[in-house]
Amino acid sequence: MRPIRTFANDDRHVMAKHSTVYPSQEELEAVQNMVSTVECALKHVSDYLDETNLQSVNVDTDEDGAGDGKKSDTSESNSSEQSGRVLCGVMRIGLVAKGLLIKGDLDLELVLMCKEKPTEKLLSIVCDNLPVQIQKLSEEKYEVDKCTEEAAIIVQNTKEPKLMLKIILSSPVVRDEMEKKQDGVENFAMKDPPDLLDRQKCLNALASLRHAKWFQARA
């Protein structure tokens, strides 16, 4: 049987090693602040998109249904069609979702879930509106850039510790259509918008989300 002193030495060695790889309290607070701010800002972007769409529907209805007895029916139909939000939610993936951040490796990732297949147009709208919403929530300055090749938006802070947050757009529709195609569903054809974002990037984001949920359920 090993003496108690040996176990104590092992514990000190493990703790010392842990302190060299685990982020400092300052880094952890910066990560939490940045992720929380962007998550909240994305929710405001979602509200903005839904309000814009609703206003557009109301204008079209007023123009097309003026003096028409079917106006009320059209309004109800449009309201029903707009009941689903353009952006369905935002989830953490990767190391930040698993709580496995390492000192010096503080790249963070979120998945922004969309109702329909994400497009370059939607990516641009979210990217343009996100800084506006962040400004309302925080005095800290962030740089927001679009990365179409990655189907993502990149957010970086401007002070130490330097952090980078990647927001990847995806949708369950992309995976559902791919599965139907692989299963050989008859009479099934994928109808893609001309500016659809990289399908594989979207699928990879959904896979990372499943991995994060699996880890959280078993950790």
PyMOL commands that place a pseudoatom at each C-alpha (Angstrom):
pseudoatom trace, name=CA, resn=MET, resi=1, chain=A, elem=C, hetatm=0, pos=[0.000, 0.000, 0.000]
pseudoatom trace, name=CA, resn=ARG, resi=2, chain=A, elem=C, hetatm=0, pos=[1.344, 3.433, -0.995]
pseudoatom trace, name=CA, resn=PRO, resi=3, chain=A, elem=C, hetatm=0, pos=[2.073, 5.818, 1.898]
pseudoatom trace, name=CA, resn=ILE, resi=4, chain=A, elem=C, hetatm=0, pos=[-0.206, 8.844, 2.395]
pseudoatom trace, name=CA, resn=ARG, resi=5, chain=A, elem=C, hetatm=0, pos=[2.692, 11.221, 1.674]
pseudoatom trace, name=CA, resn=THR, resi=6, chain=A, elem=C, hetatm=0, pos=[3.008, 9.806, -1.849]
pseudoatom trace, name=CA, resn=PHE, resi=7, chain=A, elem=C, hetatm=0, pos=[-0.663, 10.522, -2.560]
pseudoatom trace, name=CA, resn=ALA, resi=8, chain=A, elem=C, hetatm=0, pos=[-0.204, 14.080, -1.273]
pseudoatom trace, name=CA, resn=ASN, resi=9, chain=A, elem=C, hetatm=0, pos=[2.741, 14.598, -3.616]
pseudoatom trace, name=CA, resn=ASP, resi=10, chain=A, elem=C, hetatm=0, pos=[0.665, 13.290, -6.517]
pseudoatom trace, name=CA, resn=ASP, resi=11, chain=A, elem=C, hetatm=0, pos=[-2.161, 15.705, -5.654]
pseudoatom trace, name=CA, resn=ARG, resi=12, chain=A, elem=C, hetatm=0, pos=[0.247, 18.659, -5.564]
pseudoatom trace, name=CA, resn=HIS, resi=13, chain=A, elem=C, hetatm=0, pos=[1.676, 17.632, -8.924]
pseudoatom trace, name=CA, resn=VAL, resi=14, chain=A, elem=C, hetatm=0, pos=[-1.790, 17.356, -10.489]
pseudoatom trace, name=CA, resn=MET, resi=15, chain=A, elem=C, hetatm=0, pos=[-2.882, 20.727, -9.092]
pseudoatom trace, name=CA, resn=ALA, resi=16, chain=A, elem=C, hetatm=0, pos=[0.305, 22.387, -10.309]
pseudoatom trace, name=CA, resn=LYS, resi=17, chain=A, elem=C, hetatm=0, pos=[-0.218, 20.937, -13.785]
pseudoatom trace, name=CA, resn=HIS, resi=18, chain=A, elem=C, hetatm=0, pos=[-3.859, 22.016, -13.735]
pseudoatom trace, name=CA, resn=SER, resi=19, chain=A, elem=C, hetatm=0, pos=[-2.915, 25.593, -12.924]
pseudoatom trace, name=CA, resn=THR, resi=20, chain=A, elem=C, hetatm=0, pos=[-0.636, 25.748, -15.970]
pseudoatom trace, name=CA, resn=VAL, resi=21, chain=A, elem=C, hetatm=0, pos=[-3.322, 24.712, -18.470]
pseudoatom trace, name=CA, resn=TYR, resi=22, chain=A, elem=C, hetatm=0, pos=[-6.535, 26.094, -16.924]
pseudoatom trace, name=CA, resn=PRO, resi=23, chain=A, elem=C, hetatm=0, pos=[-7.515, 29.664, -17.924]
pseudoatom trace, name=CA, resn=SER, resi=24, chain=A, elem=C, hetatm=0, pos=[-7.082, 32.403, -15.349]
pseudoatom trace, name=CA, resn=GLN, resi=25, chain=A, elem=C, hetatm=0, pos=[-10.064, 33.932, -13.581]
pseudoatom trace, name=CA, resn=GLU, resi=26, chain=A, elem=C, hetatm=0, pos=[-9.688, 37.033, -15.744]
pseudoatom trace, name=CA, resn=GLU, resi=27, chain=A, elem=C, hetatm=0, pos=[-9.853, 34.927, -18.913]
pseudoatom trace, name=CA, resn=LEU, resi=28, chain=A, elem=C, hetatm=0, pos=[-12.883, 32.973, -17.694]
pseudoatom trace, name=CA, resn=GLU, resi=29, chain=A, elem=C, hetatm=0, pos=[-14.743, 36.176, -16.835]
pseudoatom trace, name=CA, resn=ALA, resi=30, chain=A, elem=C, hetatm=0, pos=[-13.881, 37.648, -20.242]
pseudoatom trace, name=CA, resn=VAL, resi=31, chain=A, elem=C, hetatm=0, pos=[-15.171, 34.500, -21.981]
pseudoatom trace, name=CA, resn=GLN, resi=32, chain=A, elem=C, hetatm=0, pos=[-18.416, 34.481, -20.004]
pseudoatom trace, name=CA, resn=ASN, resi=33, chain=A, elem=C, hetatm=0, pos=[-18.976, 38.191, -20.606]
pseudoatom trace, name=CA, resn=MET, resi=34, chain=A, elem=C, hetatm=0, pos=[-18.342, 37.959, -24.340]
pseudoatom trace, name=CA, resn=VAL, resi=35, chain=A, elem=C, hetatm=0, pos=[-20.422, 34.824, -24.939]
pseudoatom trace, name=CA, resn=SER, resi=36, chain=A, elem=C, hetatm=0, pos=[-23.341, 36.069, -22.846]
pseudoatom trace, name=CA, resn=THR, resi=37, chain=A, elem=C, hetatm=0, pos=[-23.315, 39.482, -24.533]
pseudoatom trace, name=CA, resn=VAL, resi=38, chain=A, elem=C, hetatm=0, pos=[-23.303, 38.005, -28.044]
pseudoatom trace, name=CA, resn=GLU, resi=39, chain=A, elem=C, hetatm=0, pos=[-26.002, 35.449, -27.178]
pseudoatom trace, name=CA, resn=CYS, resi=40, chain=A, elem=C, hetatm=0, pos=[-28.264, 38.215, -25.884]
pseudoatom trace, name=CA, resn=ALA, resi=41, chain=A, elem=C, hetatm=0, pos=[-27.466, 40.428, -28.886]
pseudoatom trace, name=CA, resn=LEU, resi=42, chain=A, elem=C, hetatm=0, pos=[-28.400, 37.601, -31.269]
pseudoatom trace, name=CA, resn=LYS, resi=43, chain=A, elem=C, hetatm=0, pos=[-31.773, 37.297, -29.550]
pseudoatom trace, name=CA, resn=HIS, resi=44, chain=A, elem=C, hetatm=0, pos=[-32.320, 41.000, -30.218]
pseudoatom trace, name=CA, resn=VAL, resi=45, chain=A, elem=C, hetatm=0, pos=[-31.288, 40.465, -33.854]
pseudoatom trace, name=CA, resn=SER, resi=46, chain=A, elem=C, hetatm=0, pos=[-33.909, 37.719, -34.048]
pseudoatom trace, name=CA, resn=ASP, resi=47, chain=A, elem=C, hetatm=0, pos=[-36.563, 40.106, -32.705]
pseudoatom trace, name=CA, resn=TYR, resi=48, chain=A, elem=C, hetatm=0, pos=[-35.457, 42.734, -35.230]
pseudoatom trace, name=CA, resn=LEU, resi=49, chain=A, elem=C, hetatm=0, pos=[-35.779, 40.285, -38.133]
pseudoatom trace, name=CA, resn=ASP, resi=50, chain=A, elem=C, hetatm=0, pos=[-39.237, 39.152, -37.049]
pseudoatom trace, name=CA, resn=GLU, resi=51, chain=A, elem=C, hetatm=0, pos=[-40.468, 42.737, -36.644]
pseudoatom trace, name=CA, resn=THR, resi=52, chain=A, elem=C, hetatm=0, pos=[-39.072, 43.654, -40.072]
pseudoatom trace, name=CA, resn=ASN, resi=53, chain=A, elem=C, hetatm=0, pos=[-40.747, 40.664, -41.707]
pseudoatom trace, name=CA, resn=LEU, resi=54, chain=A, elem=C, hetatm=0, pos=[-44.063, 41.389, -40.000]
pseudoatom trace, name=CA, resn=GLN, resi=55, chain=A, elem=C, hetatm=0, pos=[-44.001, 45.027, -41.117]
pseudoatom trace, name=CA, resn=SER, resi=56, chain=A, elem=C, hetatm=0, pos=[-43.254, 43.910, -44.675]
pseudoatom trace, name=CA, resn=VAL, resi=57, chain=A, elem=C, hetatm=0, pos=[-46.180, 41.474, -44.603]
pseudoatom trace, name=CA, resn=ASN, resi=58, chain=A, elem=C, hetatm=0, pos=[-48.538, 44.141, -43.260]
pseudoatom trace, name=CA, resn=VAL, resi=59, chain=A, elem=C, hetatm=0, pos=[-47.520, 46.609, -45.989]
pseudoatom trace, name=CA, resn=ASP, resi=60, chain=A, elem=C, hetatm=0, pos=[-48.030, 44.010, -48.724]
pseudoatom trace, name=CA, resn=THR, resi=61, chain=A, elem=C, hetatm=0, pos=[-51.400, 43.055, -47.268]
pseudoatom trace, name=CA, resn=ASP, resi=62, chain=A, elem=C, hetatm=0, pos=[-52.566, 46.681, -47.120]
pseudoatom trace, name=CA, resn=GLU, resi=63, chain=A, elem=C, hetatm=0, pos=[-51.559, 47.275, -50.730]
pseudoatom trace, name=CA, resn=ASP, resi=64, chain=A, elem=C, hetatm=0, pos=[-52.992, 44.063, -52.145]
pseudoatom trace, name=CA, resn=GLY, resi=65, chain=A, elem=C, hetatm=0, pos=[-56.126, 43.890, -50.023]
pseudoatom trace, name=CA, resn=ALA, resi=66, chain=A, elem=C, hetatm=0, pos=[-57.305, 47.507, -50.021]
pseudoatom trace, name=CA, resn=GLY, resi=67, chain=A, elem=C, hetatm=0, pos=[-61.056, 47.486, -50.525]
pseudoatom trace, name=CA, resn=ASP, resi=68, chain=A, elem=C, hetatm=0, pos=[-61.094, 43.707, -50.770]
pseudoatom trace, name=CA, resn=GLY, resi=69, chain=A, elem=C, hetatm=0, pos=[-63.480, 41.738, -48.602]
pseudoatom trace, name=CA, resn=LYS, resi=70, chain=A, elem=C, hetatm=0, pos=[-60.848, 38.987, -48.292]
pseudoatom trace, name=CA, resn=LYS, resi=71, chain=A, elem=C, hetatm=0, pos=[-58.391, 41.284, -46.544]
pseudoatom trace, name=CA, resn=SER, resi=72, chain=A, elem=C, hetatm=0, pos=[-58.990, 39.840, -43.074]
pseudoatom trace, name=CA, resn=ASP, resi=73, chain=A, elem=C, hetatm=0, pos=[-58.549, 36.285, -44.354]
pseudoatom trace, name=CA, resn=THR, resi=74, chain=A, elem=C, hetatm=0, pos=[-55.269, 37.257, -46.024]
pseudoatom trace, name=CA, resn=SER, resi=75, chain=A, elem=C, hetatm=0, pos=[-54.014, 38.865, -42.830]
pseudoatom trace, name=CA, resn=GLU, resi=76, chain=A, elem=C, hetatm=0, pos=[-54.757, 35.744, -40.823]
pseudoatom trace, name=CA, resn=SER, resi=77, chain=A, elem=C, hetatm=0, pos=[-53.005, 33.591, -43.397]
pseudoatom trace, name=CA, resn=ASN, resi=78, chain=A, elem=C, hetatm=0, pos=[-49.910, 35.809, -43.410]
pseudoatom trace, name=CA, resn=SER, resi=79, chain=A, elem=C, hetatm=0, pos=[-49.816, 35.899, -39.628]
pseudoatom trace, name=CA, resn=SER, resi=80, chain=A, elem=C, hetatm=0, pos=[-49.877, 32.119, -39.555]
pseudoatom trace, name=CA, resn=GLU, resi=81, chain=A, elem=C, hetatm=0, pos=[-47.041, 31.911, -42.071]
pseudoatom trace, name=CA, resn=GLN, resi=82, chain=A, elem=C, hetatm=0, pos=[-44.934, 34.312, -40.015]
pseudoatom trace, name=CA, resn=SER, resi=83, chain=A, elem=C, hetatm=0, pos=[-45.495, 32.505, -36.712]
pseudoatom trace, name=CA, resn=GLY, resi=84, chain=A, elem=C, hetatm=0, pos=[-42.112, 30.748, -36.968]
pseudoatom trace, name=CA, resn=ARG, resi=85, chain=A, elem=C, hetatm=0, pos=[-39.095, 32.885, -36.133]
pseudoatom trace, name=CA, resn=VAL, resi=86, chain=A, elem=C, hetatm=0, pos=[-36.392, 33.399, -38.761]
pseudoatom trace, name=CA, resn=LEU, resi=87, chain=A, elem=C, hetatm=0, pos=[-33.749, 32.613, -36.132]
pseudoatom trace, name=CA, resn=CYS, resi=88, chain=A, elem=C, hetatm=0, pos=[-34.801, 29.759, -33.854]
pseudoatom trace, name=CA, resn=GLY, resi=89, chain=A, elem=C, hetatm=0, pos=[-32.085, 29.846, -31.207]
pseudoatom trace, name=CA, resn=VAL, resi=90, chain=A, elem=C, hetatm=0, pos=[-28.389, 30.031, -30.384]
pseudoatom trace, name=CA, resn=MET, resi=91, chain=A, elem=C, hetatm=0, pos=[-26.409, 27.207, -28.758]
pseudoatom trace, name=CA, resn=ARG, resi=92, chain=A, elem=C, hetatm=0, pos=[-22.852, 26.795, -27.526]
pseudoatom trace, name=CA, resn=ILE, resi=93, chain=A, elem=C, hetatm=0, pos=[-20.642, 24.141, -29.089]
pseudoatom trace, name=CA, resn=GLY, resi=94, chain=A, elem=C, hetatm=0, pos=[-17.029, 23.037, -28.857]
pseudoatom trace, name=CA, resn=LEU, resi=95, chain=A, elem=C, hetatm=0, pos=[-14.871, 23.649, -25.816]
pseudoatom trace, name=CA, resn=VAL, resi=96, chain=A, elem=C, hetatm=0, pos=[-17.028, 26.429, -24.386]
pseudoatom trace, name=CA, resn=ALA, resi=97, chain=A, elem=C, hetatm=0, pos=[-20.060, 24.110, -24.314]
pseudoatom trace, name=CA, resn=LYS, resi=98, chain=A, elem=C, hetatm=0, pos=[-18.080, 21.327, -22.650]
pseudoatom trace, name=CA, resn=GLY, resi=99, chain=A, elem=C, hetatm=0, pos=[-16.324, 23.557, -20.111]
pseudoatom trace, name=CA, resn=LEU, resi=100, chain=A, elem=C, hetatm=0, pos=[-12.931, 22.364, -21.371]
pseudoatom trace, name=CA, resn=LEU, resi=101, chain=A, elem=C, hetatm=0, pos=[-11.262, 25.677, -22.158]
pseudoatom trace, name=CA, resn=ILE, resi=102, chain=A, elem=C, hetatm=0, pos=[-7.477, 25.634, -22.101]
pseudoatom trace, name=CA, resn=LYS, resi=103, chain=A, elem=C, hetatm=0, pos=[-5.167, 28.568, -21.437]
pseudoatom trace, name=CA, resn=GLY, resi=104, chain=A, elem=C, hetatm=0, pos=[-4.049, 30.024, -24.742]
pseudoatom trace, name=CA, resn=ASP, resi=105, chain=A, elem=C, hetatm=0, pos=[-6.804, 28.213, -26.676]
pseudoatom trace, name=CA, resn=LEU, resi=106, chain=A, elem=C, hetatm=0, pos=[-9.812, 30.451, -26.167]
pseudoatom trace, name=CA, resn=ASP, resi=107, chain=A, elem=C, hetatm=0, pos=[-11.484, 30.201, -29.556]
pseudoatom trace, name=CA, resn=LEU, resi=108, chain=A, elem=C, hetatm=0, pos=[-15.220, 30.059, -28.902]
pseudoatom trace, name=CA, resn=GLU, resi=109, chain=A, elem=C, hetatm=0, pos=[-18.078, 28.751, -31.036]
pseudoatom trace, name=CA, resn=LEU, resi=110, chain=A, elem=C, hetatm=0, pos=[-21.839, 29.205, -31.227]
pseudoatom trace, name=CA, resn=VAL, resi=111, chain=A, elem=C, hetatm=0, pos=[-24.420, 27.763, -33.617]
pseudoatom trace, name=CA, resn=LEU, resi=112, chain=A, elem=C, hetatm=0, pos=[-27.167, 30.106, -34.767]
pseudoatom trace, name=CA, resn=MET, resi=113, chain=A, elem=C, hetatm=0, pos=[-30.129, 27.943, -35.762]
pseudoatom trace, name=CA, resn=CYS, resi=114, chain=A, elem=C, hetatm=0, pos=[-32.286, 29.193, -38.642]
pseudoatom trace, name=CA, resn=LYS, resi=115, chain=A, elem=C, hetatm=0, pos=[-35.828, 28.218, -39.591]
pseudoatom trace, name=CA, resn=GLU, resi=116, chain=A, elem=C, hetatm=0, pos=[-34.876, 27.773, -43.249]
pseudoatom trace, name=CA, resn=LYS, resi=117, chain=A, elem=C, hetatm=0, pos=[-31.586, 26.918, -44.960]
pseudoatom trace, name=CA, resn=PRO, resi=118, chain=A, elem=C, hetatm=0, pos=[-29.179, 29.793, -44.208]
pseudoatom trace, name=CA, resn=THR, resi=119, chain=A, elem=C, hetatm=0, pos=[-28.197, 32.066, -47.074]
pseudoatom trace, name=CA, resn=GLU, resi=120, chain=A, elem=C, hetatm=0, pos=[-25.548, 34.688, -47.756]
pseudoatom trace, name=CA, resn=LYS, resi=121, chain=A, elem=C, hetatm=0, pos=[-28.278, 37.332, -47.579]
pseudoatom trace, name=CA, resn=LEU, resi=122, chain=A, elem=C, hetatm=0, pos=[-29.314, 36.249, -44.081]
pseudoatom trace, name=CA, resn=LEU, resi=123, chain=A, elem=C, hetatm=0, pos=[-25.651, 36.079, -43.025]
pseudoatom trace, name=CA, resn=SER, resi=124, chain=A, elem=C, hetatm=0, pos=[-25.138, 39.675, -44.175]
pseudoatom trace, name=CA, resn=ILE, resi=125, chain=A, elem=C, hetatm=0, pos=[-28.272, 40.931, -42.419]
pseudoatom trace, name=CA, resn=VAL, resi=126, chain=A, elem=C, hetatm=0, pos=[-27.289, 39.318, -39.120]
pseudoatom trace, name=CA, resn=CYS, resi=127, chain=A, elem=C, hetatm=0, pos=[-23.700, 40.533, -39.453]
pseudoatom trace, name=CA, resn=ASP, resi=128, chain=A, elem=C, hetatm=0, pos=[-24.825, 44.114, -40.122]
pseudoatom trace, name=CA, resn=ASN, resi=129, chain=A, elem=C, hetatm=0, pos=[-27.318, 44.235, -37.260]
pseudoatom trace, name=CA, resn=LEU, resi=130, chain=A, elem=C, hetatm=0, pos=[-25.288, 42.382, -34.630]
pseudoatom trace, name=CA, resn=PRO, resi=131, chain=A, elem=C, hetatm=0, pos=[-22.900, 45.289, -33.817]
pseudoatom trace, name=CA, resn=VAL, resi=132, chain=A, elem=C, hetatm=0, pos=[-25.917, 47.571, -33.321]
pseudoatom trace, name=CA, resn=GLN, resi=133, chain=A, elem=C, hetatm=0, pos=[-27.418, 45.194, -30.784]
pseudoatom trace, name=CA, resn=ILE, resi=134, chain=A, elem=C, hetatm=0, pos=[-24.093, 44.595, -29.014]
pseudoatom trace, name=CA, resn=GLN, resi=135, chain=A, elem=C, hetatm=0, pos=[-23.669, 48.359, -28.554]
pseudoatom trace, name=CA, resn=LYS, resi=136, chain=A, elem=C, hetatm=0, pos=[-26.989, 48.493, -26.714]
pseudoatom trace, name=CA, resn=LEU, resi=137, chain=A, elem=C, hetatm=0, pos=[-25.818, 45.823, -24.254]
pseudoatom trace, name=CA, resn=SER, resi=138, chain=A, elem=C, hetatm=0, pos=[-22.155, 46.540, -23.610]
pseudoatom trace, name=CA, resn=GLU, resi=139, chain=A, elem=C, hetatm=0, pos=[-19.688, 49.414, -23.571]
pseudoatom trace, name=CA, resn=GLU, resi=140, chain=A, elem=C, hetatm=0, pos=[-16.914, 47.051, -24.612]
pseudoatom trace, name=CA, resn=LYS, resi=141, chain=A, elem=C, hetatm=0, pos=[-15.856, 47.295, -28.239]
pseudoatom trace, name=CA, resn=TYR, resi=142, chain=A, elem=C, hetatm=0, pos=[-16.121, 44.264, -30.514]
pseudoatom trace, name=CA, resn=GLU, resi=143, chain=A, elem=C, hetatm=0, pos=[-15.114, 43.729, -34.129]
pseudoatom trace, name=CA, resn=VAL, resi=144, chain=A, elem=C, hetatm=0, pos=[-17.749, 41.864, -36.166]
pseudoatom trace, name=CA, resn=ASP, resi=145, chain=A, elem=C, hetatm=0, pos=[-16.829, 40.388, -39.561]
pseudoatom trace, name=CA, resn=LYS, resi=146, chain=A, elem=C, hetatm=0, pos=[-18.559, 38.131, -42.059]
pseudoatom trace, name=CA, resn=CYS, resi=147, chain=A, elem=C, hetatm=0, pos=[-16.864, 34.929, -43.208]
pseudoatom trace, name=CA, resn=THR, resi=148, chain=A, elem=C, hetatm=0, pos=[-19.022, 33.525, -45.994]
pseudoatom trace, name=CA, resn=GLU, resi=149, chain=A, elem=C, hetatm=0, pos=[-16.647, 30.621, -46.694]
pseudoatom trace, name=CA, resn=GLU, resi=150, chain=A, elem=C, hetatm=0, pos=[-17.157, 29.359, -43.146]
pseudoatom trace, name=CA, resn=ALA, resi=151, chain=A, elem=C, hetatm=0, pos=[-20.907, 30.131, -43.104]
pseudoatom trace, name=CA, resn=ALA, resi=152, chain=A, elem=C, hetatm=0, pos=[-20.070, 32.182, -40.042]
pseudoatom trace, name=CA, resn=ILE, resi=153, chain=A, elem=C, hetatm=0, pos=[-19.728, 35.547, -38.363]
pseudoatom trace, name=CA, resn=ILE, resi=154, chain=A, elem=C, hetatm=0, pos=[-16.510, 36.259, -36.460]
pseudoatom trace, name=CA, resn=VAL, resi=155, chain=A, elem=C, hetatm=0, pos=[-16.636, 38.414, -33.319]
pseudoatom trace, name=CA, resn=GLN, resi=156, chain=A, elem=C, hetatm=0, pos=[-13.405, 39.578, -31.660]
pseudoatom trace, name=CA, resn=ASN, resi=157, chain=A, elem=C, hetatm=0, pos=[-12.795, 41.781, -28.653]
pseudoatom trace, name=CA, resn=THR, resi=158, chain=A, elem=C, hetatm=0, pos=[-10.333, 44.667, -28.740]
pseudoatom trace, name=CA, resn=LYS, resi=159, chain=A, elem=C, hetatm=0, pos=[-8.620, 44.274, -25.377]
pseudoatom trace, name=CA, resn=GLU, resi=160, chain=A, elem=C, hetatm=0, pos=[-6.705, 41.618, -23.466]
pseudoatom trace, name=CA, resn=PRO, resi=161, chain=A, elem=C, hetatm=0, pos=[-7.263, 38.747, -23.148]
pseudoatom trace, name=CA, resn=LYS, resi=162, chain=A, elem=C, hetatm=0, pos=[-7.842, 38.449, -26.892]
pseudoatom trace, name=CA, resn=LEU, resi=163, chain=A, elem=C, hetatm=0, pos=[-10.880, 36.302, -27.702]
pseudoatom trace, name=CA, resn=MET, resi=164, chain=A, elem=C, hetatm=0, pos=[-12.483, 35.159, -30.938]
pseudoatom trace, name=CA, resn=LEU, resi=165, chain=A, elem=C, hetatm=0, pos=[-16.060, 33.914, -31.189]
pseudoatom trace, name=CA, resn=LYS, resi=166, chain=A, elem=C, hetatm=0, pos=[-17.307, 32.137, -34.310]
pseudoatom trace, name=CA, resn=ILE, resi=167, chain=A, elem=C, hetatm=0, pos=[-21.069, 32.114, -34.926]
pseudoatom trace, name=CA, resn=ILE, resi=168, chain=A, elem=C, hetatm=0, pos=[-21.963, 29.429, -37.481]
pseudoatom trace, name=CA, resn=LEU, resi=169, chain=A, elem=C, hetatm=0, pos=[-25.342, 29.578, -39.208]
pseudoatom trace, name=CA, resn=SER, resi=170, chain=A, elem=C, hetatm=0, pos=[-27.147, 26.279, -39.694]
pseudoatom trace, name=CA, resn=SER, resi=171, chain=A, elem=C, hetatm=0, pos=[-30.588, 24.704, -39.879]
pseudoatom trace, name=CA, resn=PRO, resi=172, chain=A, elem=C, hetatm=0, pos=[-32.101, 21.268, -39.215]
pseudoatom trace, name=CA, resn=VAL, resi=173, chain=A, elem=C, hetatm=0, pos=[-33.620, 21.520, -42.699]
pseudoatom trace, name=CA, resn=VAL, resi=174, chain=A, elem=C, hetatm=0, pos=[-30.154, 20.989, -44.206]
pseudoatom trace, name=CA, resn=ARG, resi=175, chain=A, elem=C, hetatm=0, pos=[-29.693, 17.711, -42.334]
pseudoatom trace, name=CA, resn=ASP, resi=176, chain=A, elem=C, hetatm=0, pos=[-33.261, 16.519, -42.934]
pseudoatom trace, name=CA, resn=GLU, resi=177, chain=A, elem=C, hetatm=0, pos=[-32.976, 16.995, -46.681]
pseudoatom trace, name=CA, resn=MET, resi=178, chain=A, elem=C, hetatm=0, pos=[-29.602, 15.281, -46.788]
pseudoatom trace, name=CA, resn=GLU, resi=179, chain=A, elem=C, hetatm=0, pos=[-30.967, 12.269, -44.892]
pseudoatom trace, name=CA, resn=LYS, resi=180, chain=A, elem=C, hetatm=0, pos=[-33.943, 11.983, -47.238]
pseudoatom trace, name=CA, resn=LYS, resi=181, chain=A, elem=C, hetatm=0, pos=[-31.642, 12.101, -50.228]
pseudoatom trace, name=CA, resn=GLN, resi=182, chain=A, elem=C, hetatm=0, pos=[-29.383, 9.408, -48.751]
pseudoatom trace, name=CA, resn=ASP, resi=183, chain=A, elem=C, hetatm=0, pos=[-32.400, 7.219, -47.941]
pseudoatom trace, name=CA, resn=GLY, resi=184, chain=A, elem=C, hetatm=0, pos=[-33.484, 7.430, -51.561]
pseudoatom trace, name=CA, resn=VAL, resi=185, chain=A, elem=C, hetatm=0, pos=[-36.870, 8.977, -50.883]
pseudoatom trace, name=CA, resn=GLU, resi=186, chain=A, elem=C, hetatm=0, pos=[-38.862, 8.911, -54.105]
pseudoatom trace, name=CA, resn=ASN, resi=187, chain=A, elem=C, hetatm=0, pos=[-39.764, 12.168, -55.824]
pseudoatom trace, name=CA, resn=PHE, resi=188, chain=A, elem=C, hetatm=0, pos=[-37.523, 14.111, -53.455]
pseudoatom trace, name=CA, resn=ALA, resi=189, chain=A, elem=C, hetatm=0, pos=[-35.545, 17.014, -54.847]
pseudoatom trace, name=CA, resn=MET, resi=190, chain=A, elem=C, hetatm=0, pos=[-33.574, 19.528, -52.824]
pseudoatom trace, name=CA, resn=LYS, resi=191, chain=A, elem=C, hetatm=0, pos=[-34.575, 23.094, -53.636]
pseudoatom trace, name=CA, resn=ASP, resi=192, chain=A, elem=C, hetatm=0, pos=[-31.658, 25.319, -52.692]
pseudoatom trace, name=CA, resn=PRO, resi=193, chain=A, elem=C, hetatm=0, pos=[-31.621, 29.120, -52.751]
pseudoatom trace, name=CA, resn=PRO, resi=194, chain=A, elem=C, hetatm=0, pos=[-28.954, 30.481, -55.137]
pseudoatom trace, name=CA, resn=ASP, resi=195, chain=A, elem=C, hetatm=0, pos=[-26.931, 31.983, -52.275]
pseudoatom trace, name=CA, resn=LEU, resi=196, chain=A, elem=C, hetatm=0, pos=[-27.089, 28.975, -49.940]
pseudoatom trace, name=CA, resn=LEU, resi=197, chain=A, elem=C, hetatm=0, pos=[-24.200, 28.860, -47.478]
pseudoatom trace, name=CA, resn=ASP, resi=198, chain=A, elem=C, hetatm=0, pos=[-21.743, 25.950, -47.544]
pseudoatom trace, name=CA, resn=ARG, resi=199, chain=A, elem=C, hetatm=0, pos=[-23.853, 22.860, -46.864]
pseudoatom trace, name=CA, resn=GLN, resi=200, chain=A, elem=C, hetatm=0, pos=[-21.001, 20.897, -45.276]
pseudoatom trace, name=CA, resn=LYS, resi=201, chain=A, elem=C, hetatm=0, pos=[-20.203, 23.722, -42.843]
pseudoatom trace, name=CA, resn=CYS, resi=202, chain=A, elem=C, hetatm=0, pos=[-23.851, 23.692, -41.762]
pseudoatom trace, name=CA, resn=LEU, resi=203, chain=A, elem=C, hetatm=0, pos=[-23.824, 19.910, -41.311]
pseudoatom trace, name=CA, resn=ASN, resi=204, chain=A, elem=C, hetatm=0, pos=[-20.574, 20.072, -39.335]
pseudoatom trace, name=CA, resn=ALA, resi=205, chain=A, elem=C, hetatm=0, pos=[-22.130, 22.634, -36.988]
pseudoatom trace, name=CA, resn=LEU, resi=206, chain=A, elem=C, hetatm=0, pos=[-25.138, 20.372, -36.379]
pseudoatom trace, name=CA, resn=ALA, resi=207, chain=A, elem=C, hetatm=0, pos=[-22.788, 17.448, -35.663]
pseudoatom trace, name=CA, resn=SER, resi=208, chain=A, elem=C, hetatm=0, pos=[-20.828, 19.583, -33.165]
pseudoatom trace, name=CA, resn=LEU, resi=209, chain=A, elem=C, hetatm=0, pos=[-24.098, 20.515, -31.477]
pseudoatom trace, name=CA, resn=ARG, resi=210, chain=A, elem=C, hetatm=0, pos=[-25.021, 16.840, -31.081]
pseudoatom trace, name=CA, resn=HIS, resi=211, chain=A, elem=C, hetatm=0, pos=[-21.565, 16.104, -29.651]
pseudoatom trace, name=CA, resn=ALA, resi=212, chain=A, elem=C, hetatm=0, pos=[-21.926, 18.956, -27.137]
pseudoatom trace, name=CA, resn=LYS, resi=213, chain=A, elem=C, hetatm=0, pos=[-25.353, 17.718, -26.008]
pseudoatom trace, name=CA, resn=TRP, resi=214, chain=A, elem=C, hetatm=0, pos=[-24.032, 14.157, -25.692]
pseudoatom trace, name=CA, resn=PHE, resi=215, chain=A, elem=C, hetatm=0, pos=[-21.098, 15.338, -23.577]
pseudoatom trace, name=CA, resn=GLN, resi=216, chain=A, elem=C, hetatm=0, pos=[-23.284, 17.510, -21.332]
pseudoatom trace, name=CA, resn=ALA, resi=217, chain=A, elem=C, hetatm=0, pos=[-25.677, 14.588, -20.760]
pseudoatom trace, name=CA, resn=ARG, resi=218, chain=A, elem=C, hetatm=0, pos=[-22.858, 12.306, -19.606]
pseudoatom trace, name=CA, resn=ALA, resi=219, chain=A, elem=C, hetatm=0, pos=[-20.364, 14.635, -17.958]
for i in range(1, 219): cmd.bond("trace and resi %d" % i, "trace and resi %d" % (i + 1))
show_as sticks, trace
zoom trace
